């Protein structure tokens, strides 16, 4: 059958990952992706750097596979969601830089729309809120006075659409429901772009991609993409929904959390669209067939997770590489009374405060670099508890375990802190690149590499389970202090 290659176009880097029919990763190539910060609160990418990284990683991976005589059966794509890209249909060139999901430049516009009374309509249609995190106000900003011209050659979309277009030589202009549902332009009730919301945000519907199932053939690879021409491109999933699929959370009530640049918890709520609830997002998890049922999820989004460790490394110079943070944090028994709220780009779920800013409280003369490192890991555990408990309450379900993945999932201290705070087992899989695994499974299902979702789910295996090591009462005190610190951080930049 060959392997399935997943292209994982993330926020800080691009990976090309080869997955065999057992779900094992048998090859990986990576390129770091530069981020641009032209003003405070602004975060941008160069879309051509994304496509160049895709080509480079695919070419490197394919050379390795070809040397071993391993063919490629299909390609799947997963991506940083919400990031807005605009480009020219004829030239294929970007029309300006992409505006990244972390960008806060449209915070005032979101507030203006909410004051004008648009939030209830947006919330009911999309399951989202008016926040600069999402794509629509980014596109509105791009298309504003002096910006991108909304002519017949304009194409817009999220990063998955840009990457699939690159892979297919511009032949496919598509997205899937998991990504479309993150734009503020997709109506969950109809499963289609909303003409009303397109008009509200000034986005021409003709420029938007076609919405296809998450597991379907969109086109074939073209020359110059890094792979040989003619390979099916057959799976798309937003990174967090792909991770939910890759973690085999196929049954309603199952939860996964990804510790990436940000942190994202998703709870599978099944095939009936759930009601919108305060503080959480309703999102499409996946749709596996044309006209088939849609699986939905509740999501809690934390904007800063691994980015806080990067801040310790790049901003403060406390560590020289991210993998040093665990040993440094373990060198002290606790955080020395300090609490870090890493609201560097505002607060996501369940607070949704774009005006919050990073805060360190409780500093005394005895606090050192190790205490700050431990406070960063504790903040990651506390933030995850915030969103997981909010989702469980809203869904009326008791979380039995938390499946985790992402770069920081290798950190044993973090996962033990997480188990203590949630008072449930935290399970780390053998394959922690579950975002890429999910995209590969979606593509492989479309091309017959896996016969069914049950067959695909058998690719997931647990590596280690972290059981709670303290009582609920023991975890409650530090968590209450965290909530007090969050309250202090809120509204700072208003």
Secondary structure, DSSP 8 states (H G I E B T S, - for coil): --EEEEEEE-SSEEEEEEE-TTS-EEEEEEEE---B-SSTT--EE-HHHHHHHHHHHHHHHHHHHHHTT--EEEEEEEE-SS-BEEEETTT--BSS-EE-TT--TTHHHHHHHHHTT-HHHHHHHHS--S-TTSHHHHHHHHTSTTS----TTEEEE-HHHHHHHHHTTT---EEEHHHHTTTT-EETTTTEE-HHHHHHHT--GGGS-EEE-SEEEEEE--TTSSS-TT-EEEEEEEHHHHHHHHTT--STT-EEEEESSSEEEEEEEESS-----TT-EEEEEEE-STT--EEEEEEEEES-SHHHHHIIIIIS-S-SSGGGHHHHHHTSSS-TT-EEE--TT-B-TTT-BTT---EEE---TT--HHHHHHHHHHHHHHHHHHHHHHHHHHHT----EEEEESGGGG-HHHHHHHHHHHTSEEEEES---HHHHHHHHHHHHHTTSSSSHHHHHTT--EEEEE---S-HHHHHHHHHHHHHHHHHHTTTT-
